Each structure stands twice: as structure tokens, then as C-alpha cells.
Amino acid sequence: MKIKARHNFIIYPFFKRYTRYKLSVHFSKIVIQGSIEQRELPVLLIANHISWWDGFWAVNINQQILKKKFHFMMLEEQLRKFWFFRYCGGFPVRKNSRSVIKSLDYAAELLTDPDNAVLFFPQGKIWSSHLTHLRFEKGIEYILKKTEQGKIQVVFLVNFTEYLSESRPSLYQYLEEYEGDDFSCHAIENAYNDFFTRCLSIQSQMNE
């Protein structure tokens, strides 16, 4: 299994433009709440995993806020099917196999370069958007233990969609930087869920 991601000089710019187009067609509006200090550090972007759209939503955050070279882990069989993602920063993972360590090591390696951002879904699979508490798999802890403390930005992203009175959904994206120094799975999961709960409280009060 070849791990290394690429950023093809034709396919990658096209993918970014295609993402902007895709979001403008399918969503009535996109609202980003929260701000991240721009620092010369690599970014680990941790997001909830609720739909097929999640990767596109993260690309939007990268283009609007982070402005890094974007990378993301993708199931090997899906990456074979959608081969062009390999040329847009995608790299494979084969779950329930020994090779998963190679994928996690590669993610940690990417996070030594301040020009890079790596998207990670610590839930490991797509879950209902109606969950009120997210459970993380151990992969996030493995990656963070391989990185040098203070040399990485850990950014939380929470995505919600709302229809309300529109025929197309609106996308709400919430951002917050993790300020803790405990990189254990338990600490990251608790901090993310605290942020998620606050975002959900704001979201549940929306009306028209």
C-alpha cells in the first residue's frame, strides 16, 4: 500500500475550485463562527464525521481560514474508487490491519511541516448528526504522541446543517483551538465534546 499523498499542479487547484462550486450550488449559505490565530505551525484539524460532505466542508475551512497544504486520510478502497483524491492530498488507511500504523505515522510526519494541515475524523466512521456525545478512537492519541508538543496547532471543527425555511440547507462551521497540554485520547475527546456541546447549544436556538 503506497501511503504518500500528492498535490498535482492541475488536479489540486481544480479540486479547490470544484469544492467552492459544489458548496455554492448545494448550500444556501455557509457561516463560519470562531477564529484561529495564524501561526507558522502545522495544523491537525479534528472534525465530527456526519456525512459524505465532511471533507468538502473541511476544504472550505482550509481555504478560508487555515490556508495550508491540505491532507486527509481516506479508506483505501474509497481512495481507489475516487483515485483523483490521491492527487489532492488524500492518503490511504486500511482499517483493522497492521498497515494502519503506517498511515498514522505518515499523518504524524506531515505534521512536522508548518505548511501542512491534516484533517482527521477521530470517530473512525460516519455517525448520525444527532449524537450529543462523540467517542474517539485511539488513532488521534497515537498521532499526537508522535508530534512535538508546542510545535503543532490542534484545531476543533464542528459542522451542523440547518434547513429552516430554505429549500437548501445552510452550513454552520464552528472553530476553536485546543489550548490544553494533555494529548491523550481521553483529554482530547473531553475537550472536543465540551466545545461540541457549546456549539450545539448555540445551534439549537436558531430560528426564523
Secondary structure, DSSP 8 states (H G I E B T S, - for coil): ------B-TTHHHHHHHHHHHHHHHH-SEEEEE------SS-EEEEE---STTHHHHHHHHIIIII-SEEEEEEEHHHHHHTGGGGGBTEEEE-TTSTTHHHHHHHHHHHTTSTTEEEEE-TTSS---TT-SS----THHHHHHHTS-TTS-EEEEEEEEEE-TT-SS-EEEEEEEE---S--SHHHHHHHHHHHHHHHHHHHTT---
